Amino acid sequence: MVKIAIAGGSGRVARGIIDGLVATKKHEIQILTRGETATPEDIPGVTWVKTDYNDKKSLVSILEGVHTLLSFVGGFQDPGSIRQKNLIDAAIAAGVQRYAPNEWSSSSIEELPWYAEKGVIREYLEEINKEKKAKYCLFQPGLFVDYWAPADKSIMGTTQELWIDFNKRRGIDIEGKEGIFTLTTMGDLANVVVRAIDYTGEWPVIGGVHGITTSSSKVFEIGARVQNGKPFDITYLKEEDVRALNIKSPWVPNFENPSLTVEQAEHFSKVILKGSLLSGLTRSWVVSDDWNRLLPDYKFTTAEEFLEKSWAGRA
């Protein structure tokens, strides 16, 4: 049993991992939150701590006695990654043994501008680690196949549209090119993190969690197969048009954010589509199999297995 702190526990990925840790009934878990603390009934066995990420002294006090810190804070909403840098500094000062920064996605940030802050933190940790101050792991599962499950059967719930849309059997791809990416289930990531907490060896810095690596055309094939063989309506765009943000498509995945105007949301929707398509060409979502090799007895669920089960009786 160890004490685990989770910074930012409201997101779906964080909640999936929290649920996995709680289910073991053997760790002390505290969730750091900027909002009002939740009631104990929300998650049995979990303590909520209201946290100011700008107050390093308070952070050190909160993290004292913590063995492992998992972070889900920061990102594009934290320019300069101030919150996460403060968290890292406080973790080192408090003697935290292991740290997982806010990764939980791609291996590379090429063509993914909204992940720029991940690059900032990677560089920060590399610099700190020159003096061996931090023991950390970048957990990287690639794309979550859960996004393509029916909303009522996915831990991701109702989320923004993607360029591959299982619900409407449609997709957008680049003409004459194949997007390549790793697909991993949220359940597999959560199970790996649970096992990583108990792992007695040294955590790898690059912590790939690898389901399968596949192509966009293969995903379209799987989509058709799990929905009674009905093919997807695919719009093909020229790469040069995508790079110029000249999106000639009858539809664009809608990016919803209440803080944006309609015009801003339309622009960001195109930017996200561009990054989604081009990052497939740069293989930014292809991850390593570090944790697969460290946990050889764990059996991963393939994307096809997951989607077949999710869409059974739905097509």
N, C-alpha and C positions, 0 to 999 in steps of 0.2 A: 504494500500500500504506500502510495506517495501522495503528496499534495500537488494538485494541478490547478493552475490559474489559466483562465481563458479570457483574453481581452477582446471584447466585442462578441457577445453571444446571441445576437438577435437574428443574424443572417441564416439562410437555409443550410449553407455548408457547415457553419458553426454548430447549428442545432443538430444536424445529423451526427456530427462527431460527439457532441455532448451526450446525445441519447445513447450512443455506443459505449461511452465511458461510464455513464450512470448505470447501464445494464450490467456491468461487471460487479457492481456493489462492493468495490474494494478500494476505491480512491476517494480522497477528500477533494472536492471540486469547488472552486470559487470562480464566479464570473464577474469580471470587471465591466461596469456599464456606466456610460455618461448620463443616462436618464435616471428616472426614479427606480428604486430597487423593486424587483418583483416580489410577490408573496411567496413564502416557502412552498405553498402548494403547487406552484407552477412547475417545478421540477424537483421531485423528492431527492434529498441528499445533496442538494446544491445550495451554496451560499452566494448571495448577490452583494457586490460591494460597489457603491457609488464612487466613481473615480474621475479625477481631473488629470488628464494626460499632460497638462502643462505644468503640473506640480511634481517635480522630480522627487522631492523629499517625501511627499505623501505616497508616491509610487513605490519608493524603496520600502517604506513601512508596510505597505500592503503586500509586497512580494516576499517579505522575510519568511523563511520557512518553506517557500515554494520550491518544489523539485523541478517541475516542467511547466513552461509557459508557452501556450499556443496563442498566436495573434491573428485576429481577423479585423484589426483596425487599420486605418490609413487609406491607401489608395488615392484615386484622383481627387477625393474630397479632403485630402491632407497635403496641400502643396508643400514641397520640400520635405515631406515625411517627418515633420516635427514630432508628431505624436508617437510614431513608431520608434524614432531615434531616442526619444525620452524613455520609452518603455525598455528599449535595449539597454540603455545606460543604467536605468534603475535595476534591471534584472541582474546585471553584472555586479552592481554595488550590493545587492541583496544576497548574492551568492546562489542565484538560480542555476541549477545544473544543466538544463537543456532548454533550448528555445527554438520555436518554429515560427518564423515571420509570416506575414500575410502573403502567402504564395497561393497554393491550392488551385493551380491552373496550368498555364503553359510553361514550357522550358525556356523559350525565348520571347522577348517582347518585340521582335522585329515585325513591323506592320500592325502592331497593337498599341497605338499611342495612349490609350486609356490605361495601360499597364506601366506607364513610364516610371511611376513611383516604386514599382517593384525593382527596377534597375537601380534606383537610388539606394534602396535598402541593401541590395546585393553588394554594391560597392562599399557601403558603410560597414557591413559585416566583414567583408574581405579585409578592409583596412584594420578594423579592430582585431581580427583574428591573426594578424601578423605577430601579435604578442600573445597569442593563444589565450585571449581573455574570454572568448565565447565558444560554447559548444552548441552548434545549431544545425538545423536540417531544413532544406527547402523542399517541402512536400509538393510534388508536381504530378497530378493525375491526368493532365491533358484536358480534353473536353468531357463533361459529364453527359453520358448517354441518357441520363434521367430527364434531360430537357425535352426529349422526344417521346416520353411516355404521356398517356392521357393525363391531364392536369389533376384529376381526382385520384390518380394512382401514383403520382410522383411526389417525392419529398420536396421537389423544387416548386410545386404548386403552380399557380398561374403566373407565368413569367412573360417577359418581353418576347416578341416573335423572333425567330431565327431564320437564316437564309435557307435552311432546310426545314420545311414546315410539315410535320407528320399529320397534324390535325386537318389540314386542307389539301394534303397530298400534292404539294408543290415545292419547287426549289429554284434556286438561282445558282449558276455555276459559270466558270470562265471557259469560253470556247476553246476547244483543243487542248485544255490543260486539266490536270488532276490535282485537286486539293488533297493533301495527305495529313492525317492527324491521328492521335491516339484517343481512343474512347475508353473511359473507365466509369464504372457505376459509383454513385455516391456511397452505396453500401460497402463496396470494396475499399474505398478510401477510409471510411470510418473504421472498418475492421482492421485495416493496416495500422492506423494511428493507435488504436487500442493495443495492438500487439507491439507497436513501437515503444509505447510507454513501458511495457514490461521487458523489452529487449535489454539484455545486460551488456551487450557490446557497445562499441562507439557508434553513434549515429553518423550516417554519411552526410556530407555537406549537400550534395545533390541527391535528393530522395525521390527518384522516379517511382511512381505507382502505376504500373502498366497493365491495362486491360487488354486491348488489341490495337494495333496500328492498321488503319485502313484508308480507303479513298472515298471521295465524295460520290463517285459513281456506285461504289459498293453500298454506301449508305442508302442511296436511292433504290438499289435492288432489294436491300433488306426491307426498306419501307414498303415497297410494293408487295413483297412476299408475306409480310406479317399482316397485311391488310387485303387478304384474299386475291392477291395477284394484280390488284389495280395499280397501274403505273402512275408515277408522279408527273405532273405538268412542269417541265423544266424550262426555264428561260436561260439562254446562254448569252453572256456578255463578252465583248472583246476586252482583252486585258488592258489595252491602251485607254479604252473608255473608262474602265474602272479606276485606273491610276489617275485619270484626269477628273474623276468624280462626275463623269458624264454618264449617269446611270440610266440606260435605256431599257427599263424594265416596267411591265405593267403593274408591278407592286414592289414595295420595299418594306422589309421588316420594320415595324413601327417601334421606335424607341420612346418610351413614355417616361417623363419626369415632370412632376408638378411645378418645378421651379423654372421650367423653360417655356418660352413662348411657342406658338404653333410653328413659326418659321424656324426657330432654333431647333425644335424637336425634329423637323423635317431634315434640316441640315445634318444633325448628329446621326439620324437614322442612316443617311447615305454614308457618312464617315465610318460608322460601325459596319455597314455592309461591305464597304471597301476593305476595311481591315480584316473582316472575317474571311473574305475570298482570297486576298493576297497572302494572309498568314498561312493559308493552306498550301500555297505554292512555296513559301519559305520554310515550311515544316516547323513553324513555331510551336505547334501543338503536339509535336512528336516528343515523347518523354522517354527517359531511360527506364531500366527495370531493376534499379538498385534494391528496392524493398522486396521485389519478387524473389531476388536471389538470397536476400537475408532471411526471408520467411518462406522457404521452399515447400513447406507442408500446407501452405494456404492456397486454396483453389479459387481463382478469380472467375467471375461470371462474364461471359462474352457479351458483346453488344447485342448479337442476334438472339441469344438466350433470353436476355433481359427484355428485349422488345417483343419477342414472341409471347412471353408471359404477360407483359403489360397490355398488349393489344388483343389478346385472346378474347373472342366473342364481341369485339368492338367494331370490326370492319364491316 
